[in-house]
Amino acid sequence: MTDALQRPRPETGADTVRILVCASCRAVGGEPDSARPGAILAAALGAALAEGDNTDIAVETVECLSVCKRPCTVALTGAGRWTYIYGDLDPDAGAATLLTFARQYRETTDGIVPWRERAEAIRKGVVARIPPLPLARTP
Ligand code: FES
């Protein structure tokens, strides 16, 4: 287990947009002991969150999002919003792109950012989207 996985969960409010980063994926072709790409991305996100308008955006590390062959893998979620899972994010350059997308996501009520407004890495990296919970029941 890495240090990133041992961090306590940040305090989050009901409107907080949460970026969950898998810090367990191994780099494709990387050495077993090399830094995990997700840990690098999470650290970059943490540093970026300390600057600018990032109210109600939090980053957390998790152990696995079941997208293990596509590091970096992340989930973006918020109360009442669709949850998105992404893969193939660059550990070094992905933080700025992801944080921009998290701000766009935060400005929505349902989590759906128009496709044309999403960065290319976000468009290409999408793995899944999950409806807001609890699901509305049909009669
Ligand atoms: S180990 Fe990262 S998604 Fe499974």
Backbone and ligand atoms as CSV (ligand in chain L), in Angstrom:
chain,resi,resn,atom,element,x,y,z
A,1,MET,N,N,0.845,-1.185,0.000
A,1,MET,CA,C,0.000,0.000,0.000
A,1,MET,C,C,0.884,1.240,0.000
A,2,THR,N,N,0.524,2.228,-0.805
A,2,THR,CA,C,1.328,3.440,-0.888
A,2,THR,C,C,0.876,4.461,0.140
A,3,ASP,N,N,1.713,5.469,0.369
A,3,ASP,CA,C,1.337,6.544,1.296
A,3,ASP,C,C,0.057,7.226,0.855
A,4,ALA,N,N,-0.115,7.370,-0.464
A,4,ALA,CA,C,-1.305,8.054,-0.969
A,4,ALA,C,C,-2.578,7.343,-0.530
A,5,LEU,N,N,-2.510,6.014,-0.421
A,5,LEU,CA,C,-3.705,5.267,-0.038
A,5,LEU,C,C,-3.999,5.363,1.450
A,6,GLN,N,N,-3.028,5.825,2.215
A,6,GLN,CA,C,-3.210,5.894,3.653
A,6,GLN,C,C,-3.681,7.264,4.114
A,7,ARG,N,N,-3.822,8.181,3.165
A,7,ARG,CA,C,-4.284,9.513,3.545
A,7,ARG,C,C,-5.730,9.469,4.004
A,8,PRO,N,N,-6.088,10.266,5.031
A,8,PRO,CA,C,-7.492,10.308,5.433
A,8,PRO,C,C,-8.335,10.967,4.355
A,9,ARG,N,N,-9.604,10.599,4.301
A,9,ARG,CA,C,-10.505,11.217,3.334
A,9,ARG,C,C,-10.698,12.678,3.689
A,10,PRO,N,N,-10.691,13.552,2.691
A,10,PRO,CA,C,-10.911,14.970,2.983
A,10,PRO,C,C,-12.353,15.204,3.399
A,11,GLU,N,N,-12.542,16.264,4.164
A,11,GLU,CA,C,-13.903,16.658,4.511
A,11,GLU,C,C,-14.593,17.116,3.243
A,12,THR,N,N,-15.805,16.638,3.019
A,12,THR,CA,C,-16.528,17.026,1.816
A,12,THR,C,C,-17.950,17.411,2.183
A,13,GLY,N,N,-18.451,18.463,1.527
A,13,GLY,CA,C,-19.824,18.882,1.723
A,13,GLY,C,C,-20.730,18.181,0.731
A,14,ALA,N,N,-22.030,18.428,0.879
A,14,ALA,CA,C,-23.002,17.761,0.024
A,14,ALA,C,C,-22.815,18.114,-1.443
A,15,ASP,N,N,-22.304,19.304,-1.717
A,15,ASP,CA,C,-22.143,19.733,-3.106
A,15,ASP,C,C,-20.735,19.476,-3.652
A,16,THR,N,N,-19.927,18.788,-2.892
A,16,THR,CA,C,-18.549,18.563,-3.313
A,16,THR,C,C,-18.474,17.622,-4.506
A,17,VAL,N,N,-17.691,18.020,-5.491
A,17,VAL,CA,C,-17.361,17.155,-6.619
A,17,VAL,C,C,-16.108,16.397,-6.215
A,18,ARG,N,N,-16.155,15.089,-6.323
A,18,ARG,CA,C,-15.041,14.263,-5.865
A,18,ARG,C,C,-14.332,13.626,-7.055
A,19,ILE,N,N,-13.037,13.795,-7.081
A,19,ILE,CA,C,-12.195,13.126,-8.073
A,19,ILE,C,C,-11.527,11.965,-7.354
A,20,LEU,N,N,-11.867,10.756,-7.761
A,20,LEU,CA,C,-11.310,9.556,-7.139
A,20,LEU,C,C,-10.252,8.993,-8.085
A,21,VAL,N,N,-9.028,8.932,-7.619
A,21,VAL,CA,C,-7.917,8.502,-8.462
A,21,VAL,C,C,-7.410,7.150,-7.977
A,22,CYS,N,N,-7.347,6.183,-8.891
A,22,CYS,CA,C,-6.761,4.901,-8.525
A,22,CYS,C,C,-5.255,5.070,-8.398
A,23,ALA,N,N,-4.757,4.820,-7.213
A,23,ALA,CA,C,-3.317,4.938,-6.968
A,23,ALA,C,C,-2.645,3.569,-6.967
A,24,SER,N,N,-3.352,2.561,-7.435
A,24,SER,CA,C,-2.797,1.206,-7.436
A,24,SER,C,C,-2.320,0.734,-8.797
A,25,CYS,N,N,-2.853,1.293,-9.885
A,25,CYS,CA,C,-2.460,0.840,-11.227
A,25,CYS,C,C,-0.948,0.947,-11.399
A,26,ARG,N,N,-0.403,-0.054,-12.066
A,26,ARG,CA,C,1.013,0.003,-12.422
A,26,ARG,C,C,1.139,0.673,-13.788
A,27,ALA,N,N,2.226,1.384,-13.991
A,27,ALA,CA,C,2.480,1.985,-15.298
A,27,ALA,C,C,2.630,0.878,-16.327
A,28,VAL,N,N,2.095,1.080,-17.514
A,28,VAL,CA,C,2.239,0.102,-18.582
A,28,VAL,C,C,3.723,-0.041,-18.902
A,29,GLY,N,N,4.240,-1.255,-18.744
A,29,GLY,CA,C,5.647,-1.498,-19.007
A,29,GLY,C,C,6.584,-0.984,-17.929
A,30,GLY,N,N,6.018,-0.496,-16.827
A,30,GLY,CA,C,6.854,0.083,-15.775
A,30,GLY,C,C,7.447,-0.976,-14.863
A,31,GLU,N,N,8.458,-0.591,-14.134
A,31,GLU,CA,C,9.075,-1.486,-13.159
A,31,GLU,C,C,8.116,-1.683,-11.988
A,32,PRO,N,N,8.150,-2.863,-11.355
A,32,PRO,CA,C,7.226,-3.121,-10.240
A,32,PRO,C,C,7.336,-2.111,-9.102
A,33,ASP,N,N,8.522,-1.599,-8.875
A,33,ASP,CA,C,8.704,-0.664,-7.760
A,33,ASP,C,C,8.595,0.800,-8.165
A,34,SER,N,N,8.289,1.058,-9.440
A,34,SER,CA,C,8.216,2.454,-9.873
A,34,SER,C,C,6.971,3.120,-9.294
A,35,ALA,N,N,7.018,4.438,-9.235
A,35,ALA,CA,C,5.888,5.199,-8.694
A,35,ALA,C,C,4.639,4.884,-9.503
A,36,ARG,N,N,3.540,4.758,-8.817
A,36,ARG,CA,C,2.274,4.461,-9.492
A,36,ARG,C,C,1.774,5.731,-10.172
A,37,PRO,N,N,1.340,5.615,-11.424
A,37,PRO,CA,C,0.896,6.810,-12.168
A,37,PRO,C,C,-0.219,7.565,-11.443
A,38,GLY,N,N,-1.141,6.829,-10.840
A,38,GLY,CA,C,-2.251,7.489,-10.156
A,38,GLY,C,C,-1.797,8.284,-8.951
A,39,ALA,N,N,-0.781,7.788,-8.264
A,39,ALA,CA,C,-0.253,8.533,-7.114
A,39,ALA,C,C,0.370,9.844,-7.583
A,40,ILE,N,N,1.048,9.790,-8.735
A,40,ILE,CA,C,1.638,11.011,-9.307
A,40,ILE,C,C,0.530,11.994,-9.684
A,41,LEU,N,N,-0.507,11.486,-10.350
A,41,LEU,CA,C,-1.624,12.345,-10.750
A,41,LEU,C,C,-2.338,12.926,-9.532
A,42,ALA,N,N,-2.585,12.105,-8.520
A,42,ALA,CA,C,-3.279,12.589,-7.319
A,42,ALA,C,C,-2.477,13.686,-6.631
A,43,ALA,N,N,-1.167,13.523,-6.580
A,43,ALA,CA,C,-0.326,14.550,-5.960
A,43,ALA,C,C,-0.398,15.847,-6.761
A,44,ALA,N,N,-0.375,15.733,-8.096
A,44,ALA,CA,C,-0.459,16.928,-8.947
A,44,ALA,C,C,-1.822,17.601,-8.777
A,45,LEU,N,N,-2.860,16.792,-8.659
A,45,LEU,CA,C,-4.196,17.366,-8.445
A,45,LEU,C,C,-4.265,18.071,-7.099
A,46,GLY,N,N,-3.698,17.451,-6.077
A,46,GLY,CA,C,-3.704,18.074,-4.752
A,46,GLY,C,C,-3.009,19.423,-4.776
A,47,ALA,N,N,-1.881,19.507,-5.468
A,47,ALA,CA,C,-1.150,20.772,-5.564
A,47,ALA,C,C,-1.966,21.795,-6.349
A,48,ALA,N,N,-2.598,21.353,-7.434
A,48,ALA,CA,C,-3.389,22.272,-8.262
A,48,ALA,C,C,-4.630,22.755,-7.517
A,49,LEU,N,N,-5.191,21.907,-6.682
A,49,LEU,CA,C,-6.388,22.299,-5.937
A,49,LEU,C,C,-6.100,23.430,-4.950
A,50,ALA,N,N,-4.856,23.536,-4.554
A,50,ALA,CA,C,-4.494,24.585,-3.599
A,50,ALA,C,C,-4.492,25.965,-4.242
A,51,GLU,N,N,-4.610,26.009,-5.560
A,51,GLU,CA,C,-4.585,27.280,-6.289
A,51,GLU,C,C,-5.907,27.480,-7.020
A,52,GLY,N,N,-6.285,28.716,-7.247
A,52,GLY,CA,C,-7.442,29.017,-8.092
A,52,GLY,C,C,-8.773,28.716,-7.436
A,53,ASP,N,N,-9.802,28.720,-8.280
A,53,ASP,CA,C,-11.177,28.528,-7.815
A,53,ASP,C,C,-11.518,27.046,-7.813
A,54,ASN,N,N,-11.287,26.429,-6.711
A,54,ASN,CA,C,-11.535,24.995,-6.625
A,54,ASN,C,C,-12.443,24.646,-5.459
A,55,THR,N,N,-13.297,25.605,-5.092
A,55,THR,CA,C,-14.233,25.363,-4.022
A,55,THR,C,C,-15.088,24.157,-4.368
A,56,ASP,N,N,-15.293,23.313,-3.393
A,56,ASP,CA,C,-16.154,22.140,-3.559
A,56,ASP,C,C,-15.619,21.127,-4.556
A,57,ILE,N,N,-14.314,21.062,-4.718
A,57,ILE,CA,C,-13.696,19.983,-5.491
A,57,ILE,C,C,-12.679,19.312,-4.574
A,58,ALA,N,N,-12.769,17.999,-4.474
A,58,ALA,CA,C,-11.858,17.247,-3.609
A,58,ALA,C,C,-11.245,16.101,-4.396
A,59,VAL,N,N,-10.035,15.748,-4.047
A,59,VAL,CA,C,-9.386,14.597,-4.676
A,59,VAL,C,C,-9.095,13.552,-3.605
A,60,GLU,N,N,-9.349,12.312,-3.939
A,60,GLU,CA,C,-9.082,11.199,-3.041
A,60,GLU,C,C,-8.425,10.085,-3.841
A,61,THR,N,N,-7.645,9.272,-3.174
A,61,THR,CA,C,-7.101,8.098,-3.835
A,61,THR,C,C,-7.912,6.883,-3.420
A,62,VAL,N,N,-8.041,5.950,-4.356
A,62,VAL,CA,C,-8.733,4.694,-4.105
A,62,VAL,C,C,-7.829,3.571,-4.610
A,63,GLU,N,N,-8.201,2.333,-4.294
A,63,GLU,CA,C,-7.301,1.225,-4.639
A,63,GLU,C,C,-7.540,0.630,-6.011
A,64,CYS,N,N,-8.750,0.620,-6.511
A,64,CYS,CA,C,-8.970,0.040,-7.834
A,64,CYS,C,C,-10.335,0.455,-8.348
A,65,LEU,N,N,-10.386,0.834,-9.604
A,65,LEU,CA,C,-11.646,1.174,-10.275
A,65,LEU,C,C,-11.972,0.161,-11.366
A,66,SER,N,N,-11.259,-0.947,-11.373
A,66,SER,CA,C,-11.462,-2.023,-12.360
A,66,SER,C,C,-11.237,-1.568,-13.804
A,67,VAL,N,N,-10.300,-0.673,-13.967
A,67,VAL,CA,C,-9.882,-0.253,-15.301
A,67,VAL,C,C,-8.347,-0.354,-15.334
A,68,CYS,N,N,-7.861,-1.435,-14.784
A,68,CYS,CA,C,-6.448,-1.573,-14.433
A,68,CYS,C,C,-5.483,-1.476,-15.604
A,69,LYS,N,N,-5.937,-1.756,-16.804
A,69,LYS,CA,C,-5.019,-1.731,-17.950
A,69,LYS,C,C,-4.970,-0.370,-18.623
A,70,ARG,N,N,-5.642,0.644,-18.032
A,70,ARG,CA,C,-5.676,1.967,-18.657
A,70,ARG,C,C,-5.293,3.084,-17.688
A,71,PRO,N,N,-4.165,2.939,-16.969
A,71,PRO,CA,C,-3.781,4.031,-16.065
A,71,PRO,C,C,-3.443,5.310,-16.835
A,72,CYS,N,N,-3.667,6.444,-16.208
A,72,CYS,CA,C,-4.288,6.659,-14.908
A,72,CYS,C,C,-5.797,6.511,-15.049
A,73,THR,N,N,-6.402,5.946,-14.046
A,73,THR,CA,C,-7.846,5.803,-14.053
A,73,THR,C,C,-8.438,6.634,-12.925
A,74,VAL,N,N,-9.552,7.298,-13.236
A,74,VAL,CA,C,-10.201,8.162,-12.251
A,74,VAL,C,C,-11.709,8.042,-12.386
A,75,ALA,N,N,-12.404,8.410,-11.317
A,75,ALA,CA,C,-13.854,8.580,-11.353
A,75,ALA,C,C,-14.142,10.004,-10.915
A,76,LEU,N,N,-15.151,10.585,-11.508
A,76,LEU,CA,C,-15.602,11.921,-11.144
A,76,LEU,C,C,-17.052,11.779,-10.714
A,77,THR,N,N,-17.370,12.225,-9.501
A,77,THR,CA,C,-18.705,12.010,-8.987
A,77,THR,C,C,-19.151,13.175,-8.115
A,78,GLY,N,N,-20.456,13.319,-7.980
A,78,GLY,CA,C,-21.037,14.346,-7.128
A,78,GLY,C,C,-22.494,14.022,-6.884
A,79,ALA,N,N,-23.008,14.454,-5.757
A,79,ALA,CA,C,-24.388,14.147,-5.393
A,79,ALA,C,C,-25.353,14.626,-6.479
A,80,GLY,N,N,-26.248,13.750,-6.890
A,80,GLY,CA,C,-27.249,14.097,-7.886
A,80,GLY,C,C,-26.722,14.142,-9.303
A,81,ARG,N,N,-25.461,13.829,-9.484
A,81,ARG,CA,C,-24.839,13.915,-10.812
A,81,ARG,C,C,-24.473,12.522,-11.333
A,82,TRP,N,N,-24.382,12.428,-12.649
A,82,TRP,CA,C,-23.827,11.235,-13.269
A,82,TRP,C,C,-22.386,11.091,-12.803
A,83,THR,N,N,-21.967,9.841,-12.627
A,83,THR,CA,C,-20.576,9.541,-12.304
A,83,THR,C,C,-19.889,9.078,-13.586
A,84,TYR,N,N,-18.692,9.576,-13.827
A,84,TYR,CA,C,-17.917,9.188,-15.014
A,84,TYR,C,C,-16.637,8.492,-14.587
A,85,ILE,N,N,-16.258,7.498,-15.358
A,85,ILE,CA,C,-14.977,6.817,-15.138
A,85,ILE,C,C,-14.124,7.015,-16.385
A,86,TYR,N,N,-12.873,7.397,-16.150
A,86,TYR,CA,C,-11.947,7.673,-17.244
A,86,TYR,C,C,-10.673,6.868,-17.078
A,87,GLY,N,N,-10.053,6.586,-18.204
A,87,GLY,CA,C,-8.753,5.938,-18.213
A,87,GLY,C,C,-7.811,6.675,-19.138
A,88,ASP,N,N,-6.556,6.239,-19.140
A,88,ASP,CA,C,-5.525,6.741,-20.051
A,88,ASP,C,C,-5.133,8.194,-19.797
A,89,LEU,N,N,-5.354,8.681,-18.578
A,89,LEU,CA,C,-4.958,10.063,-18.303
A,89,LEU,C,C,-3.458,10.122,-18.017
A,90,ASP,N,N,-2.822,11.131,-18.544
A,90,ASP,CA,C,-1.383,11.320,-18.375
A,90,ASP,C,C,-1.089,11.714,-16.921
A,91,PRO,N,N,-0.212,10.967,-16.251
A,91,PRO,CA,C,0.046,11.290,-14.836
A,91,PRO,C,C,0.703,12.650,-14.642
A,92,ASP,N,N,1.439,13.101,-15.643
A,92,ASP,CA,C,2.149,14.377,-15.505
A,92,ASP,C,C,1.344,15.561,-16.016
A,93,ALA,N,N,0.625,15.379,-17.101
A,93,ALA,CA,C,-0.106,16.496,-17.712
A,93,ALA,C,C,-1.611,16.408,-17.490
A,94,GLY,N,N,-2.073,15.332,-16.910
A,94,GLY,CA,C,-3.520,15.126,-16.794
A,94,GLY,C,C,-4.210,15.950,-15.734
A,95,ALA,N,N,-3.461,16.448,-14.753
A,95,ALA,CA,C,-4.096,17.154,-13.642
A,95,ALA,C,C,-4.817,18.414,-14.113
A,96,ALA,N,N,-4.177,19.199,-14.952
A,96,ALA,CA,C,-4.796,20.450,-15.414
A,96,ALA,C,C,-6.064,20.150,-16.216
A,97,THR,N,N,-5.987,19.159,-17.077
A,97,THR,CA,C,-7.153,18.792,-17.886
A,97,THR,C,C,-8.286,18.300,-16.998
A,98,LEU,N,N,-7.945,17.462,-16.067
A,98,LEU,CA,C,-8.965,16.889,-15.187
A,98,LEU,C,C,-9.580,17.947,-14.276
A,99,LEU,N,N,-8.769,18.854,-13.804
A,99,LEU,CA,C,-9.295,19.903,-12.931
A,99,LEU,C,C,-10.203,20.853,-13.709
A,100,THR,N,N,-9.847,21.163,-14.932
A,100,THR,CA,C,-10.734,21.977,-15.770
A,100,THR,C,C,-12.063,21.265,-15.958
A,101,PHE,N,N,-11.996,19.975,-16.233
A,101,PHE,CA,C,-13.237,19.216,-16.419
A,101,PHE,C,C,-14.038,19.152,-15.114
A,102,ALA,N,N,-13.376,19.000,-13.991
A,102,ALA,CA,C,-14.084,18.970,-12.703
A,102,ALA,C,C,-14.813,20.291,-12.451
A,103,ARG,N,N,-14.207,21.400,-12.855
A,103,ARG,CA,C,-14.881,22.702,-12.709
A,103,ARG,C,C,-16.103,22.777,-13.619
A,104,GLN,N,N,-15.964,22.282,-14.845
A,104,GLN,CA,C,-17.114,22.252,-15.767
A,104,GLN,C,C,-18.222,21.386,-15.178
A,105,TYR,N,N,-17.843,20.233,-14.668
A,105,TYR,CA,C,-18.774,19.273,-14.069
A,105,TYR,C,C,-19.491,19.924,-12.873
A,106,ARG,N,N,-18.732,20.642,-12.057
A,106,ARG,CA,C,-19.282,21.306,-10.867
A,106,ARG,C,C,-20.363,22.309,-11.250
A,107,GLU,N,N,-20.224,22.926,-12.415
A,107,GLU,CA,C,-21.180,23.957,-12.829
A,107,GLU,C,C,-22.486,23.366,-13.354
A,108,THR,N,N,-22.562,22.075,-13.515
A,108,THR,CA,C,-23.789,21.436,-13.985
A,108,THR,C,C,-24.623,20.984,-12.785
A,109,THR,N,N,-25.888,20.725,-13.044
A,109,THR,CA,C,-26.735,20.173,-11.988
A,109,THR,C,C,-26.813,18.657,-12.072
A,110,ASP,N,N,-26.469,18.114,-13.255
A,110,ASP,CA,C,-26.585,16.663,-13.443
A,110,ASP,C,C,-25.262,15.983,-13.792
A,111,GLY,N,N,-24.205,16.746,-13.918
A,111,GLY,CA,C,-22.895,16.166,-14.228
A,111,GLY,C,C,-22.612,15.998,-15.708
A,112,ILE,N,N,-23.569,16.378,-16.530
A,112,ILE,CA,C,-23.372,16.197,-17.970
A,112,ILE,C,C,-22.802,17.474,-18.581
A,113,VAL,N,N,-21.530,17.405,-18.936
A,113,VAL,CA,C,-20.850,18.513,-19.615
A,113,VAL,C,C,-20.996,18.259,-21.114
A,114,PRO,N,N,-21.450,19.253,-21.880
A,114,PRO,CA,C,-21.597,19.031,-23.320
A,114,PRO,C,C,-20.320,18.471,-23.950
A,115,TRP,N,N,-20.511,17.505,-24.813
A,115,TRP,CA,C,-19.392,16.779,-25.441
A,115,TRP,C,C,-18.390,17.725,-26.075
A,116,ARG,N,N,-18.872,18.710,-26.811
A,116,ARG,CA,C,-17.972,19.622,-27.525
A,116,ARG,C,C,-17.151,20.489,-26.574
A,117,GLU,N,N,-17.565,20.577,-25.324
A,117,GLU,CA,C,-16.837,21.392,-24.354
A,117,GLU,C,C,-15.798,20.583,-23.569
A,118,ARG,N,N,-15.769,19.280,-23.817
A,118,ARG,CA,C,-14.826,18.426,-23.086
A,118,ARG,C,C,-13.477,18.400,-23.804
A,119,ALA,N,N,-12.399,18.376,-23.042
A,119,ALA,CA,C,-11.054,18.254,-23.619
A,119,ALA,C,C,-10.916,16.905,-24.318
A,120,GLU,N,N,-10.007,16.829,-25.267
A,120,GLU,CA,C,-9.821,15.603,-26.043
A,120,GLU,C,C,-9.503,14.406,-25.145
A,121,ALA,N,N,-8.648,14.592,-24.143
A,121,ALA,CA,C,-8.296,13.474,-23.258
A,121,ALA,C,C,-9.518,12.967,-22.502
A,122,ILE,N,N,-10.435,13.870,-22.206
A,122,ILE,CA,C,-11.664,13.479,-21.513
A,122,ILE,C,C,-12.587,12.746,-22.482
A,123,ARG,N,N,-12.685,13.234,-23.686
A,123,ARG,CA,C,-13.533,12.561,-24.690
A,123,ARG,C,C,-13.015,11.158,-24.986
A,124,LYS,N,N,-11.716,11.040,-25.178
A,124,LYS,CA,C,-11.138,9.746,-25.565
A,124,LYS,C,C,-11.035,8.772,-24.400
A,125,GLY,N,N,-10.908,9.281,-23.193
A,125,GLY,CA,C,-10.646,8.402,-22.060
A,125,GLY,C,C,-11.859,7.838,-21.366
A,126,VAL,N,N,-13.054,8.249,-21.795
A,126,VAL,CA,C,-14.239,7.803,-21.060
A,126,VAL,C,C,-14.382,6.285,-21.142
A,127,VAL,N,N,-14.645,5.688,-19.999
A,127,VAL,CA,C,-14.836,4.238,-19.884
A,127,VAL,C,C,-16.300,3.923,-19.612
A,128,ALA,N,N,-16.902,4.693,-18.718
A,128,ALA,CA,C,-18.296,4.426,-18.342
A,128,ALA,C,C,-18.910,5.661,-17.720
A,129,ARG,N,N,-20.225,5.694,-17.759
A,129,ARG,CA,C,-20.947,6.705,-16.986
A,129,ARG,C,C,-22.070,5.990,-16.261
A,130,ILE,N,N,-22.337,6.447,-15.055
A,130,ILE,CA,C,-23.272,5.783,-14.153
A,130,ILE,C,C,-24.295,6.816,-13.718
A,131,PRO,N,N,-25.590,6.491,-13.793
A,131,PRO,CA,C,-26.601,7.490,-13.459
A,131,PRO,C,C,-26.556,7.884,-11.984
A,132,PRO,N,N,-27.102,9.074,-11.691
A,132,PRO,CA,C,-27.158,9.499,-10.292
A,132,PRO,C,C,-27.938,8.486,-9.467
A,133,LEU,N,N,-27.537,8.305,-8.235
A,133,LEU,CA,C,-28.226,7.369,-7.350
A,133,LEU,C,C,-28.947,8.158,-6.256
A,134,PRO,N,N,-30.083,7.725,-5.739
A,134,PRO,CA,C,-30.756,6.505,-6.145
A,134,PRO,C,C,-31.452,6.690,-7.490
A,135,LEU,N,N,-31.609,5.608,-8.213
A,135,LEU,CA,C,-32.258,5.657,-9.503
A,135,LEU,C,C,-33.755,5.909,-9.340
A,136,ALA,N,N,-34.298,6.679,-10.260
A,136,ALA,CA,C,-35.748,6.882,-10.275
A,136,ALA,C,C,-36.401,5.561,-10.696
A,137,ARG,N,N,-37.455,5.206,-10.037
A,137,ARG,CA,C,-38.158,3.966,-10.385
A,137,ARG,C,C,-39.245,4.267,-11.400
A,138,THR,N,N,-39.375,3.372,-12.345
A,138,THR,CA,C,-40.453,3.508,-13.320
A,138,THR,C,C,-41.651,2.697,-12.821
A,139,PRO,N,N,-42.859,3.226,-13.022
A,139,PRO,CA,C,-44.049,2.514,-12.504
A,139,PRO,C,C,-44.245,1.164,-13.166
L,1,FES,S1,S,-5.522,-1.111,-10.053
L,1,FES,FE1,FE,-6.132,0.843,-10.865
L,1,FES,S2,S,-8.047,0.471,-11.784
L,1,FES,FE2,FE,-7.452,-1.448,-10.953
